[in-house]
Every structure is written in structure tokens, then in C-alpha cells.
Amino acid sequence: MEKDDKQKKNPGAPPNNVVALPTRCPVDSCGKKPKKMHFCEEHYEWFKVGLITKKGEKPKDFDKKYAAFKRRKAA
């Protein structure tokens, strides 16, 4: 109802439903531009294998998962 009132008051105004896209990867100390799902290429791969969450946070068992990831990558 309130939204309709605003449109009636100023019908030429653009809608205010714009969402800002992230400008950098959400992982700590990563300043690269996002490529896929808000992550840079390297951290997107980490996200796919479960090393980081959607928010870019590391899980409690990150060290164990990272060591297993490195072993798989080297093989």
C-alpha cells in the first residue's frame, strides 16, 4: 500500500529495488574481482569442495579439509 502511494506521488521516479553487486571476493584478505557466485576463481573452487561457506568464512575443520584438498590436487 505504501509503495503504491510513493508511485502515485512521483510516477516518473525509478524503482528502488536495485541490489548492489559485490566488488571483491568475500574471503578475508582477498581483493580480487568476483567471477562466479561472488568468489574469485581460486575461492570458487574452494567453495565447491567445501573449504569455505557462502559468506566466505572458513569452517572449524578448515586445516584438515585444506590438507586433503592439497593431496587430491597434487595427485
Residue pairs with C-beta under 8 A, 6 or more apart in sequence:
6 13
7 13
21 34
22 34
22 38
23 33
23 34
24 30
24 31
24 32
24 33
24 34
25 31
25 32
25 33
25 34
25 38
25 39
25 40
25 43
25 56
26 38
26 39
26 55
26 56
27 39
27 40
27 43
27 46
27 52
27 56
28 56
30 40
30 43
30 56
32 40
32 41
32 42
33 40
34 40
35 41
35 44
36 44
37 44
37 47
37 54
39 46
39 47
39 56
43 52
43 56
46 52
46 69
47 53
47 54
49 65
49 69
50 59
50 65
51 58
51 59
51 62
51 65
51 66
51 69
52 58
52 59
53 59
59 65
